Amino acid sequence: MGMSKLFYIIVAAALMSSCGLDKMANKYETVSITTTPPTLQAHGGKVALSLDATFAEKYFAKKVTVDFTPVLVYKGGETAFKTITVQGEEATGGEATIFNATGGSFKYNDAIAYSDEMMSSTLELRAVAKQKDKEKVLSKIVS
């Protein structure tokens, strides 16, 4: 009986540890992302991006970090902007903290060098949520 109790405790702990990632993935469409300008433009040989992200209350798991990488995708290639890491209130290593009870937001700015191939392109926001040694790719947001 002692071994079976231990087994159930381990299984329950494993399920609970991935709940944060699964819940965030299932509710990812509730994250509000706004880019400025809405259609990216080249100025002075650079494509500048300003991004505002808002998370609803109870969305962001306390021990999770999420790496957000905006990527400009065009025929023949893609170019990534810098990655920003956002963390839950009990996680470490993030550049912005989002609280579970109240939600929150972060602002992001970066620029990449422009090339002619980028004239017809789309912006993807790629996100990977991490908790301990588990990772979950969140849906891409395309604009």
N, C-alpha and C positions, 0 to 999 in steps of 0.2 A: 504494500500500500504506500509506503514511503516513496518508492521510485515513481509510481504513477502520479502522485501529487507533484513531485518535482518536475516530471515531464509536462504536466498541465501548466505549471507556473512558467516554465521556459517558453512554451508555446504561446501563452497569453502575453508574456513580455515581448516576444518577437512580433506578434500581431499589433500590439500597442505602439511599438517603436516605429512601425511603418504607417500607422494611421495618419500621422501628421502630413506625410508626403502624399498619401492617397487622397486625403481630404482636400489638400491644396490643389492637386491635379484635377480633381473632379469639379472644383469651384473656380478654376482659373479664369473662366469667362467673366467673373465678377470684378476682376482687376481692371481698373480704368487707366488706359494709357493715352496720352495726348502728345503729339509731336508738333513742334513749332520750327519752321513753318510746316503746314500740313503736307505740302509738296516740297520736297527738298530742292534746294537751288545751289548752284555753284557761284561763288564769289571769290575773286582773287585766287583762283586755282584750288579752292577748298570747298568741300561740302560740309556745312555745319549742321549739327543736329542738337536740338534741345528737346528733352523728353521729361514729362511729368507723369509719375505713376502714383495711383492711389489704391490702397487696400482697405476693404471693408473690415469692420470689427469682427473678431472671431475667425478671420481668414488665415492670418499668418501664424503658423505653429511656432511655439516658443523656442524650440531647439533646432530650428531649420535655418539654413542659409540658402539663398537663391542667387545664382550667377546669371545676370542679364547681359546679353551681348546683342546689340543692334548690328545687323548685317545688311549692306546694300548689295542686292543681287541683280545682275545684269547679264545679257547674253555674253557668254564666254568667260564668266567668272563672278566673283563676289569679293567684297572687301569688308572686313569687320572693323567696327569702331571698338574702342576700348571696352572691356568688361567691367561692370560694377557688381559688387557683391553686397546683397542686402541680407540682414540677419534678423531672426526673431530675438526677443528680449533675453533669452537664456543662452543664445549661441554666441560665438566669437568669430572674429575675422571679417566682419562686414564693414562697409563704409557708411551704412545707414541702418538704423534699428527701427523695426516695425513692431508695435506692441499688439498682443493678441486681443486684449480687452477693448482697445479703442481703435485699432487699425492705425493707419498712418500713410505717409507718402514720402517720396524722394524725388529730387530733381537731378537731372543728368545733362551734361554738355560735353560735346566732343566734336572734332572735325577730322576729316580724312582728305588726302590729296585727290583732286578730281582728275578723271581721264575721260576721253571721248566716249568710251564704251558705256559709261554710266548715264548717258543721255536718256536712255529708256531703261528704267530700273524700278525695282520695288524694295521697300524697306521691310525686313523681317526682324522681329524681336524674339530672339531665342533665349530660352530660360531652362536652367537645370537646377532642381531643388535637391539639397543634400542634407542628410541627417545621419550622423556618425559615418558608417561605411556604406550607406545606401544612397543611391541616386535615382532621381526620376526626371525624365525630360518632360517639361510642360509643353502644352500646345504652342505652336508658333503664332505670333500675332503679326499679321501682314497688313501693311498700309501702302 
